[in-house]
Amino acid sequence: MNIQIFGKSKCFDTKKAERFFKERGIKFQRIDLPDKGMSRRELESVIRAVGDIELLVLPDDPDYALWKHSLPKAQIDMLIETPDMLRTPIVRNGQKATVGEASEIWKTWLNDEK
């Protein structure tokens, strides 16, 4: 299992995700979104896994309206340049990914490993 948690240090759901994996003895890599951001490849992989780019974006972000009316390539560029627009945590497990608190899905990942 190769878990990556992209999050923000003050995000309650990010802390919840970290605790979920820590309590089960699963090692994970934590990436601070505001500091490190996401690469284009990582972001595109997450979009493919979740199926809809809109699920990744905070609708109450001040730049949401501008983002919503941009072309798809510009939307991705905007998320790379402004990672604070992303909902957190983004949890990756290989080609799979979740956005927000998704402990039920994470449990299925653990069961699939057994």
Buried (B, 14 or more C-beta within 10 A) or exposed (E): EEBBBBBBEEBEBBBBBBEBBEEEEBEBEBBBBBEEBBEEEBBEBBBEBBEEBEEBBBEEBEBBEEBEEBEEEEBBBBBBEBBBBBBBBBBBBEEBBBBBBBEEEBEEBBEEEE
